[in-house]
C-alpha cells in the first residue's frame, strides 16, 4: 500500500471498509437495478426477444460506465486525495492542466485496464444473466407475475434511500474513522460521482460584486486582527475541559426569558453572556460548521454536504486535539448521518466517538427525530461521571427536542415551540446542577450556543429580519473567572477565534473568524438567509437581497454595503477553492 496515500492498512481495516461502505454499494446497486426491474416487469407483456436486446444494450452501456469511472478514480485519487466527482468537469475547458499530473503509462494502463474489465464484466453478464433472458417466456398468470415483479422492484426503494429513517443515503454514511483514507476507501465511487452532480457548482464564479483583488483586499482589512496585549482573559485556565452545547432553534429572546427558560436566563447572569450574538444561517447543517469551523454559512449551499471540502476546514475540536485534548466526543439523540454530519465530525473535527440515536435503547427513541434531550443529557452526564477521562477533554452535544414537531412532555404554554424550549431548558438545568457536584466542574467551561434561531416564531416578521437570527451564547463553569456581559456584535463564526484566543491556541487558519474580545478587531455580525445577507455593527445595518439584486434594509454607515458584499464574495471564493 502506498504509505503516502493510505499508510498501513490492516485486515481489520479492510473489513471495516467493506462493512461501512456496504450501504452505499447497496444504494448504487438499487439505482442500477431499478430500470432493469421495470424492464423485467414490462417483459410480461412484450416479446422476450425485444426484452433481451434492451437488456443487452443497457448492461453494455452501464457496465462500461462503471468500469470507466472506477479506473479513472483509481488513477486520480493519489493526486487529488478525494474521489473523482463532478468538479472535474469544471476544468475540462483546460484539458492540458487536467492531465498534467498523469504520465503516459498511466493513461495506457487506464485504457488497457478499462478494455479488460469491460470484457470481463460483460462476459459475467452474458454468462449469468444473458442466458436467463434467453429462456424468458410470457407467463400464464400475467397479472400475478406483474404484481410480484412490481413489489420486488418497488422494494429497491429501501437500499436506494438507505432505509426509512429521517436521513437519506449520503456519502457521509461511509465515514467511520479519523483516518481519511479509510473513509474514502469505503465510499462507492459511482455513488460519489452521482451524488456530486446534484451537490456541486462553480462557486468561485458566483456573486462577483467586485474584481477579485479588490474584494480580497476589503475582506483582509475587515477581518484584520492586530496582536493586542489588552485582550481580557475570561477564564481561570487555558486548558479547561470543554462542553459545547449546540442548542436546537434557541432564539435569544426565548432562551433568555426567565419564565420560558429560567435556567438559561440564570446561566446568563452567572456566567458570560454575549448579548449581541447572531446565527450565521437558518439551518442546523450550516450552523454547526459556522460554530465549529468559524466558517460563515452560504445561503445557496451547505458545505457539510461536500466531504471533500469540509475535510479542508479548520475546526475547534481538531485545533484542541492538536493542542493536547485527547478525549473528544459528539453526542446527538438523532441520526448522525443526517445532512452528512458524521463525515464532518469524524473527518474534519477528528472526533472518533460519535454517540447518536442508535446508541440509545429503543424505548428512549420516543420521537420522530430520536431520543429526547432528557435522555441525551442523562447519557452525557453518565458518561462523564462513570467513565474515566483524560483531561482536558472536549465534548460537543447537539440537542433536538426544540425542533419541529416539538414533541415534548411539557404543556406550560400555548405555543408548542415554547414548551419545547422550556423542556430542553429543564434538561440543561438538571445537567448543570448534577455536574456541579462533581470534581470536574472546577476545571470545566460549558458553552451554550444555538445552531440557529426559530424561523417560524414569532410570526409576522420577515425571514431576513435580524430578530430571526439573534441567538444566545453563554459561557459558564468553574473555569469562568466572573460574570460578564460582552455587548460587541458577533456571529457564530467568531466563536472559534474568541475561544482559541482565550486558550492561547493559534487561530490563524480560521480566516473568517475574529476574536470578539480583541479591542482592535472590527466587531460586526453577519448572517445569510435564503438568498441574501446582512451585516450590522454599532454604526448601522445593511441587508442585500441577491434575488432582487438590491438593498432591502439600510441604516447608518453606508460603507457597510461594500464591506458586506466583499465579505459575502470572499465566502464563495473560498468555497470554490476548497
N, C-alpha and C positions, 0 to 999 in steps of 0.2 A: 504494500500500500504506500502511495506517495505521502510521506510524512508532511510535506508542505501543504497538502490539501486536507488529509484526513487524520494524520497521526496514526497511532497504534489502534487497530480495531480488533477487539476480541470476539470469540464465538458468541459470547453473551450479548455483545453489542449488535451482532448480526441478527440474532433472534429478536432483540428489541426493535431493531429497524423494521424487520418484517412484520412484527406484531402491530406496531404503531402506524405503519404505513398501509396496513390491510384495509382500513375504512376508505381511504382514497382510491385504492385499487378496485375495491368493490363498487364504489361510486362510478368510476370511469367505465368499468365493465357494464354497469347498468345503462349508462348513456349509450354505449356502443351496441348494446343488445336490444335497446328499445325498438329501433327501426326493424331489425330482423324479426322481432317478436310480432310486430304489426303485419309484416310481410307474410309471416307464417300463418297469422290469422286470416289474411286475405287468400292464402293458398287453398282454404277450404272451398272457395268458390271458383278460383281460376285454374287454368291448366297447369299441371306440375312442371311442364317444360318451360313455361314462361317464368314461374317462380324460381326455377333453377338458374336461369340466365340472370335474373335480377340479383339473386344471392351471390352468384359468382362475381358480378361487377362490383357489388357493394363491398365484399370482402377483399377483392383485389385492391380497391382504392384505399380502404381504411387500414388494411394491414400494411400497405406501403407507407401511408402517412405515419402510422405508429412507429414503424421501423426508422423512418427518416428523422422523426422528432427525437427518438431515443438515441440514435447515433450522433446527431448534432449536439444533444445535451451532454453526452459523454465527452465530446471533443471540447466544447466551450466551457464546461464547468470549471476546470482547473484555472482558466483565465479570469472568468467572471466572479467565481465564488458564489454564484447562485444559479438556479436553473434557467434554461432557455425559456424566455417568455416573450410577450408581445412587444416589449420595449425595444427589441432588436429591430422591429420594422420602422422605428423612428429614425434609424441610422442607415437604412438601405439606400438613401439618396447618396451616400458616400461609401460604396461597397469596398473601395480600396482600404479605408480605415477599418471596416468591419472585419476584413480577413487579414489585417496586417499582422496579427499575432499568431496566425495559423501557418504552419510550414506546408510545403508541397506534399510531403509524405503523409501528413495528417489528412490532407484533402483526398489523397489517393486511398488512404486507409478507410476513410469515411465512405468513399464511393464504393469500394470493393465490399466493405462490411455491409453496406446497405443492400447491394445486389444479393449477397449471400443470404442475409437474414430474411429478405423478402421472399426468396425462393423457398427457404426452409419453412417459413410461416405459412406460405400459400400451399406448400406440399402437405403440411399438417392439416390445413383446412380441407383440402381435397380428400385426404385420407379419412378424416374423422367426421366431417360434416357433409362434404360434397357427395359422398356415397349414400348417406342417408337421404339427401334430397332426391337422388335418382329413383328411390323406391317410394316416394310420396304418392299417395293415391287420394282421391276425393273420398272422404269418409261417408259411411252410410247415414250416421246421425249427424248431419251438418250442424244443427243448432247446438246440440250438446257439446260437440267439439269446439265450436266457436266460443261458447261461454267459458269453457275451461281455459282455452288459449288467451281469451281476453283477461281473465282473472290473473293468470300467470304473468302476462305482460304488464298488467297494472301493478303487480307486486314489485316490479322493478323500481317503483317509486321509493321504496324503503331504502335500498342501498344507494340510490341516486341522491336522495335528500340526507341520508345518514340517520334515519330513524324518524321518530315522531316528536322529538323534543323541540324546545324553542329555537335552538340554533340549527342552521342548515350546514351542510358539508362545506368545509373551507380548508385551505392549505394549513392553517394553524393547528388543526386537529392532529397533525402528524408530529408535532413538536413534543418532545419528552425529556430533553436534557439540555444543559447549558453548553454542550459540545455541538456547535452549529453544524459541523459536517454530518454528524449522525442524524440530526433533524432533517437536513437536506436529502440525505440518503433515503429517508423514509417517505419522501414526497414523490408521488407519481408524476413523472414529467409531463405526460399528456394532460392530466388533470390540471397541473400547474399552468400550462400554456393556455388551456381553455379558460381557466379562471381569470388569468391575467387580461384576456381580451375584454372582459367586462369590467375590469378594475383599473385600467391604466390609461394614461393620456400624456400628451406632451405638455406637462405642467409648466415648464420653464418659459414657454412662449405665451402663457396666459397673463392677462391683467398687466399689460405693459404700459403703465401710465407715463413713464419717463424713460429716457435712454438708460440702459443697464448701469453704466458707470455712475450716472447721477443718482439713481435710486440707491445703489450700494453706498455711495458717499453719504447721503442723507441718513441712511439707516445706521451707519457706523457712528455718526455724530449723535444720533438719537439714543443709541444704546451704549454710548461710551461710559465706562465706569472707572474713573481715575482712582488710583490707590489712595486710601484715606485712613489715617490712624484714629479718626474720631468716630468710627462705626461703633455704636453701643453694643455691648455684649449682654445678651438677654439670658444666657444660660450659666449655670454653675460649673459646667464641664464641657469640654469639646469632644467628648466621646460618650454621650448618653445612649442608653437603649432608646430605640425609636419605635413608637407605634403610630402608624399613619392610617387614620380612619378616613376613607373617602365615602362621603355620605350621599346617598341617592337623593337627588332633587331637593336638597335643603336650601331653600331661598332664605336670604338673610333676615327679612322681616319676620318670617315664621319661626325660623330656628332660634332667634334671639328674643322671642316673645315669652315672657315669664309664665304665661298661662298655658300656652301651647307646648312649649319646650322648657320647663323650669330648670332642668339640669344643664342644658346647653347655655341658657342665659346666665346661670350661675357660674359655669366654667368661664364664660367671657369676662366675668368680674374677678374671678380668682386668678386667671392667667393672663395671657397676652391676646388681645383682640385686634385684628386688622379690620377696621370698620369701613374702609373704602375699597373693598376687595371684590373682584369680578371674575366670573367664569369666562373662559375663552370661547365657549361654544354652548351648544344646546343638547349635546348627546354624550352618553357615557364613554363611548369608544374614543371620542375626541378629547373629552375631559381628562381621562386617565393619562393620555400622552402629554397633555398640557401640564398636568400636575407632576408627573414623574420624569418627564424629559425636558421640561421647560420649553416646550415646543407649541407655539400657538396653533389653534385649530383652523384648518382650511374649511370654508363653508361648503365647497362642492365635492369634497372627498375626505375620507378618513384614512390617514396614513397607516393606521393599525391594520388595514386590510392589505397592506403591501409588506409582507415579512422581510423581503429583500431590502426595503427602505428602513423599516424600524430597527433592523439589526445594526444599522449605522448610527442610530440616535444615541446620544449620551442619556443616561438615566440616573436618578438619585440612588436607587439600590445598587447599581453597578459601581458608581463612584464610591459609595460607602463600603462596598465589598473590596474594592481596590485599596481602600484606606484601612482595612483590617476587620471590618464587620464580616463575620463568617456565617452567622445564623440568620439566613434570610427565608422569609415565607410569605405566601399570599393566601389570604382567606376570603372565600366568597361562598355564600349559600346557594348561588345559582350555577349555571352552566359556564364553566371557564373557557369553553370553546366558542362561546358566543362572540361574534364580531372579531374572531382571531385573537382574543385576549391571551390565550395560552402561549401562542408563539411570541407575543410581546413580552410577557412576564418571564418566560424561560429564556428566550433568545436575547432580547435587548437588556432586560433587567438582571439576568443571571440568577434568577430565583429557581431553585430546584424543587422546593416543597410548595406545591400548589394544592390547596385544600378547597374542594368545590362540592357541588350537590351530591355527587356520587359517594363522597366520603361521610355523608350523614345517613343515619338509619332511615329507612323508607318512611317510617311513621313520623319523622321530623320534616320530611319534604312535603309540607302541607299546602303549599300554594303553587300557582302556575309557574312562578319563577324559581321555586326551590325551597330551601329551609329559611324560615323567618329569622329576623335579626336576633331574637332571644336565643335561639339555638346556635346561631353564628357566634355571638359574643360569649356565650357559655363555653363554646368549643375553644375559642381563643384563650379565655381565662383558664380553662382546664389545662390546655397545653402549656401555658406559661407557668402554671403553678405545680404541675405534676411531672413535667419533663425537664431534663437537665438542659441548660442553655449556656452556650459560650458567649459571655458578654464582651463587648457590646453587641446587641442583636438589633435587627430591624424587621418589623412585620408590617405588611400592608393589608388592610382589611377593607373590603368593599361591601357596603350594606345594600339591601334590596327591598325592604318592606315598604319604603315610601315610594315605590314605583307602582304605576297603574298595574292592576286594578285596586291597589290599596287594601289588600285582603289581610286585615289585622284584627286581633281580638279586643279592639278598643272602640267604644262608641261615645266618646265625650263630646264630639262636635257634629254639627250637621253636615260639614264638608268632609268627605272621605279622605282627602289629602291631609287635612289637619289631624285626623285620627291616626293616620299612618306616621306622620312626623312625631306626634305625641308618643306613639308606641315605641318607635326607634329611640327617641329621647329617653324613655324609661329604661330601655335595654342598656343604653350607654351609661346612664346614671348608676345602674346596678353594677355594671362592669367596673367603673371607676371606684365606686365605693368598696368593692371587694379587692380591687388591685391595690388600693391604698394600704391595705392591711399586710401586704407582702413586703419583703425586703427589697424587691425590685423597684418599688415606687421612687425611692430617693434618687435613683440614677436614671430615671426614665423621662423622656419627652414624648407627650402624646399630642399629636396634631390632628385636629378635626378640620376637614375641608370638604366642600361639596363638589360633586362631579359637574353639576350644572344646577341652575335654578329650575323651579317648576314652571313650564311654559304655559300651562293652562290655568294657573292661579296667580294672582287674581284675574278675573275676566275683565275685558273692556279696555285693555291697553295693547299697543302694537307689539308684534313679535320682535321688533328691533329696539324696543324701549329699554333703557338702562335698568329699569326695575326688573326686567326679565332675566338679568344676568348678575344681579347683586347677590353674592353668596357670603357666608361666614368663613373666616379662617381663625381658629382659636388654638393657642398653644397652652397646655397645662402640664403638670407633673412636677415631681421633686427636683428635676433638673432646671426648672424655671426659677430665676432669681426672685422676681417680684411682679405683681400685676402691672400691666401697661396697656395703653391704647395706642396703636400705630395708625395714624389717620392719613398717611400718604396713599395716593392712588396706586393700585397694583392689580395684577391679574394672576390667574393660576400659574402661568408660565414663569412667574417671578419667585415661586417658592424655591425652586432648585438653587438659584444663586444666593438667595437670602439664607436658606438653611445651611448650605455648604460653607458659606462665608462664616457663619457662627461656629462651625465645626473646624474652621481653618483648613478646609479642603479646597483645592483648586476647582474653579467652576468655569474656566475659560472656554471649555467645549460647549457650554450651554449659551450659544450665541444670541438666543432670543430672550434670555432670562437676565434680569437685573436684580441687584441687591437692594431691596426696598429700604434698608437701614443705612445705606451709603448716602451721606448728605450731599455728595456731589453728583449723584446719579439723577437722570431725568425721570421723575416719578409720573407715570401715566398708566392708565388702564386701557386694554384693547380687547375687543371681542368681535366675533363674526356671527352673523345669523345666516338665514337660508342662502342668500347670495348678496351679502353686503357686509359692512364692517363699521365699527365705531371706535373712536379714540377720545379719551377725556382725561383732563388733569385739572389743576386748580385754576387754570386760565380759561377753560372753556370745554366745548364738546363739539364733535362733528360726526355725522353718520352719512355714509356714502352707500348708495344702492347700485349694485352692478347691473341689475336688470334695467333700471331706469337710466343708468349712466349719469346720475346727478346726485347732488347733496340733498338729503331729505330732512336733515336736522343740523343746525349750526348755531352756536352761541359762543361769544367771546373771541378768543385768539383765532384769527383767520389762517395763521400758519399751520394749524393742526391739519388742515386738508392735505397739504403736501406731505407732511410727516406721516399721516395715516396711510396715504396711498403708497408712499415709498416702503413703509413697513409691510403693508399687505403684498406689494410686488415682490419684496425680498422673501416672503414666505413661500411664494410659488417658485421663485428662482431656486431657493434652497431645496424645495421638494423635488424639482426636476433634476437636480444634480445628484440626489442620493440614490 
